[in-house]
Amino acid sequence: MGNTMPVVSVIMPCYNDGAYLEEAVASLRAQTCQDLELIIIDDGSDDPETLRVLRHVDFPEVRILHTDHVRPAAARNHGIREARGRYIFPLDADDTISPPYLAEAVRRMEEDEKLGIVYCHADLFGEASGKWDLPDYSLRMELLDNCIFVSSLFRKADWEAIGGFCEDFRAGMEDYDFWLSMLGLGREVYQFPETWFHYRIKKSSRTTQFNNSYGDVQETYVRLYDRHRDLLLEHIDLYCKEMRYQLVDQLLLNRRLQEEVGKEAQASAARHEAEADRLKLEIARIQSDPLLEYVFSVRELKPKKAARWDRLLRLKKRIRRLLVRG
């Protein structure tokens, strides 16, 4: 451990993420900014592979702290309390970042004292891939819903002023709550246009569980409103206009969806009608030919016998074609 204070403290909660941890740490070793310390918070992992990886973390300046499955917000707070860096950068143990991210974020933060949050664009990997389709940052959008992921650079002094991540959001969204608190301090946000953050999609995660629970989503957004009412009232015009924009978008989307459903229902009905007409013609054809009717009747009950009759029918068709030619 060096004696000088690092510029950035990377805070990495880890709960049974040993399969991904080495990849996350490797992305930190590749950073162009090397004035870093890494603080990994083992949040009660009981997976043998994770425990093995934690014993052999390859990073120049690293500390492993331990918590008893207190969940990400509390784990991050524990790590940040122990951090020595001027800036804090949370990175989950299953995600990665590109080499320029931290150096460029620090540079941008140093250039503008009004900034409180610096982040970038992101993409997805793992169970899904492609661009992470988050809206570009704007104050009015952030007032309505979160468009800043947790792996963003901020000052430890601002974390202290806010009182850390709120640990009451058991289902998630503590990062959104934290960013709203940062805006409440009067801090500004800068987003790089480059894609430097890579978010791993897993089959099941806290985020997917949250998004699939209407009750959790509703309760969480009501709590966010109650906690940040003053900020929303300060920007009430922006907030209400964005609500109206979103409402209009949803109405138009619902109308288009209903139109598409109606078109598909009509097309489906037409397909069913055409199939019914085809079956009627087939039945009429079978009933007009005693041999066809017999083969059809035994096809289900005696498949082998029906197969022989099918061969006979094919022979019958060939004979008819020959007679026609003759």
N, C-alpha and C positions, 0 to 999 in steps of 0.2 A: 504494500500500500504506500503510495507516494505521500509526501508531506504537503504538496501544493494542492489547492482546491481545484477540482476539475471544473470545466465550464458546464458540462452537461452530465446530469445523473439520469441514466436510463433505468426506469422502474418496470420490472417484469414479474407480475404475478404468475405462478405456475401451479396448477393442480392437475396432476397426472397427465402432463403434456410432454413426457419424455420423448415421444416419437417425433416431435417437432422442434424441441428446444434447441438442438444443435444447429438446425437451419436458421433459427432466429438469431442465435449468437453469432453465427458465421456472417450474417448480414451486418452485424455491428462491427465485427473485425474489418469488414471491407469499407467502412466509412472513411471518407476523406478527412473528416474531423476525428482526430484520435484523442482529443482532450476529454476523455469520457471515463465515467465509472459505471459499472453495471451492478445493480442491486436486484437480485432474484429473491422473490418472496415465495418460499415453498409453503403453499397454503394447505398443509395437511395431506400431501400426496401419500398414497399407499400402494401405488403401482411400482413393482420392483424395477422395471426398466427406467422409470422416471427417477427413482432414488439413485440408480446407478449413474445415470447421466448427470444428475446434480452433483455427484461426488467428483466428476471429472470435467467440469466446465472449463473450456479453454478460452480465457479472456485475460488481458493484462491486469486489469484492476476490477476485481469482482468480489462481492460479498453475498453470502447466502443467509437470508433471514428465515425464520420459521414462524408460521401462524397456524392456528387450529381451525382450518376450513372456515375462515371468516368471510369469504367471498371477495370478489375483485375490488370493490370500493374500499373496504377496510384494509385489504392487503396492500393496495396502492398507498393508502394513507400511512401505513406502518413503514413502508419503504421510503416514502418522501420525508417522513420525520427524521430518518437516519441519513438522508442524502446530504452531500456536501457541495453539490453543484449549484451554480447560480440559476441554471435553467433545468427544467424537469421535462423528461420525455417518456411517457408511458408506452410500452410496447408489450403486447401479450405474447406469451411463449409460443404461440402457433402462427404468428404473423412475421413478415419480413419487411425490410426497407431497402431502397436503392442507395448506392454509395454517396451521392451528393446531399442527401436529405438533411442530415443534421448540420453540416457545415453551412449550407445555404440558409437554413432556418435561423441559426445563430447570427449569421451575417445580417440577415434582414431585421432581426429583433434588435441588434445593436445599432442599426441605422435609424430606428424610429422608437423613441421612448413611449409613444402612445400605444404601441402594439402590445397586446396581451396574449394573442394566440396566433401562431404561424403554422400553417399546414399546407397540403398539396392536393392533387388529384390521386385517385386510387383505382386499382383493379382487383379482380377476384381470381383465386386459384383454389385448387382442391376439388370439391364436388361440383363446382361451377367455375366458369372462366369468363373473361371479358371485362369491360369497363364497369366499375361500380357506379351505377347510374344515380349518383347524388346530385342535387342541384348545385350550381356554383354558389359561393357564399354571397348572401345579401342580408342585411339586417332584418328586413321584413320577412324573409323566408325563415331565418333562424328564430324569430319571435314565434312563428307558427309551428315549426317542426325542426328537428335537428338535422343539419347538413355538415356537421364537423365531427369526424371520428376521434376516438380518444388518443390515437397516436399523433399528437400535435405538441408543439413546443410551447411552454409557458414558463413564467418566472416563479421560483419558489416563494418569493415575497408575496406574490398575488395569491398563491395557494394558502399561505398563512393568513392573509387578510380575509379570505373567504371562510376559512375554518376547515379547509380540506374538502374532499368528496363526501357528500351526504351518504351515510351508510344505511339509511332507512329504505332505499329503493331496492328491495329484495329481488324484484323481477328484472331490474335493469334500468337504463336511462339515467344513471348517476352522472355520466359524462355530459349529457344534455343539461342537466341541472347545474353542473359545474360551469359550463360555458355561459349559461344565462346569468349566473352569479358574477362571472367575469365581465360580462356586458354591464351588469349593474355597478361595477367599479368604474365604469367609463372607459374600459379598455376597447381597443379596436382589433380587427381581425385582418390577416393577410393570407391569401391562398395562392400558392404557386400554380402555374398552369401545367407543370410537369407531373407525370405519374410516378411518384416515388414511394408510395405505400402500397403494400400487397396484402390483402385481407383473405385469410383462408376460410373457405366455406366447408363446414363439416355437416354430416348427415343430421346430427342433433347438436344443438348448442343452446346456451341461455337465450341468445337472440331469437332463434327459431321458436323456442318454447314461448317466449314473450309474445312474438307476433301472432302465434296461433291461439292466444288466450284473450278473447275480447274483454273479459272482466279485468285482467291485469292491465291491458292497454288503457281502458277507460279510467280505472282508478289512478294509474300513473300520471296521465295527462291532467286530470283534475288536481292532483297533488302539485304538479309543476305549476299550474295556474295559481294555486293558492300561495305557493312559496315565492312566486315572482310577479305578484299582482302589481307592485309599484313600478317595476320595469315595464310591464305591459301598458299600464296607464300612462307612463311617460311617453310611450310611443303608440298611443291608442289609435291615431289616424292610420299609421302604417299597418298596425295589427288588424284593424277592422277591414281595411281595403284588401289585404291579403286573404282574409277569411272570405270576402265576397268573391275575389278572383277564383279561389279554390272551389267555392260553392258552384260558380258558373261552370268551371271545368268539369266538376262531377256531374252536373245536370246534363251537359253536352255528352259526356262519356256514357252516362246511363241511356240517353236517347239513342246514341249510335249502337250501343250494345243491344237495346231492345229491337232496333231495326235489323241488326245482323241476326238476332235470334229469330225474328219473324221471317226473314229471308230463308234461313236454314230450315225452319219448320215447314215453309212452303215447298222447298226443294225436297225435303224428306218425304212429305206427303205425296209429291209427284212421283218420287222413286218408288214408294210403296204401291201407288196406284198402277205404275207401269209393271211392277213385279206381279201384282195381282192379275193384271190383264194377261201377262205372259203365262202364268200358271193356269188360267182359265183355258187359254188356247192349247196348252200342253195336255190338260185333262181331256179336252174335246178331241184332240188328235188320238190320244190313247183309247178313248171310248169308241172311236170310229174304226179301230183296228183290233180284232179279237186277240191277235198274237201279242200286240203291244200291251193290251189290257192285262193279259195273263202274266207277262214278264213283270209288269209294274206291281202286280199283286203279290208275286212271290219274292220280289227283290229283298224285302225286309225280313220275311220269315225264313227264306232259304237262299242265302246269298250265293252259295256255290251253284245251285241249280239255276238261279237267275243269271249268273255269269255265262253259263252255257247257252241260255236263251239269248243273251246279248250278242254272243257270237253268231247265233242263227239270224238275228235281226240284221247284223252287219252284212251277212251273206245275202240276205233277202234284198238289201239295198243295192248291192253290187249287181244282182240278177236283174233288178229293175232298170238299172242304168244301162246294162247290156241290151236289154229288150228295147229300150228307148232308142239306143244307137242303131239297133238293127232295123 
